[in-house]
Amino acid sequence: MNEMKAQTALWNYYQNRNRESFDQNYARLGYILKQIPHKSRVLNIGIGNAWLENNIPCIQGTAFSLDPDAESVQQRNSDAPESAKVGVCSEIPWEEDFFDVVVVSEVLEHIPEGELSQSLNEIQRVLKPGGIILGTVPAEENLEDNKVLCPHCNEVFHKWGHEKSFSEVTLQAALAEPFRSLSIKRRCFPAWRLLNTSGKILACVKMFKMLFGLYGSGEQFFFRAHA
């Protein structure tokens, strides 16, 4: 199975048959929503369970979606006609200078190395001058830790389809060429409403340690930049 087919198969499963897997993302997406200026035309790359699209109207914005999975796009268009298109970051099917904001949260790590530069240039192309790219990637993920074996074909693959791990340095290098005024922050977004008391205490300890530069796994780099 080639990389694109593998990615599409994974996200077809998560977005259509295991949508509850996105419940842990609400803190992260809520944080991103707060960074979007009111009345923006927003492209969200990667529909997930459409939480962001469903909440962008709360800030008087207009939501559009890009996703490689046709079933997810069809479902989104049934809720908001003509708002979603099938496609990938390296060939975004909208005209240039169309969006105020493009969101790529937990997306760049899925893009093969050879397509990352083209994908970022495409995002820059569809953003209006001065438009904003917002997103997150896993921070310094050890890709080997999340690899699994398919018992049917014996293929080893990353269980979420991640192709690349980012450090702050490599993320900055990737984003600095097509964008300006780049800001990168290391954060964690605990799924508070899914955690029991013990989990909430551990999350608080983790966030306290991060204040002193003591980092661990399960964290993200949040980035913001201008076209």
Secondary structure, 3 states (H helix, E strand, C coil): CCHHHHHHHHHHHHHHCCHHHHHHHHHHHHHHHHHCCCCCEEEEECCCCCHHHHHHHHHCCEEEEEECCHHHHHHHHHHCCCCEEECECCECCCCCCCEEEEEEECCHHHCCHHHHHHHHHHHHHHEEEEEEEEEEEEECCCHHHHEEECCCCCCEEECCCCCCCECHHHHHHHHHCCCEEEEEEEECCCCHHHCCHHHHHHHHHHHHHHCCCCCCCCCEEEEEEEC
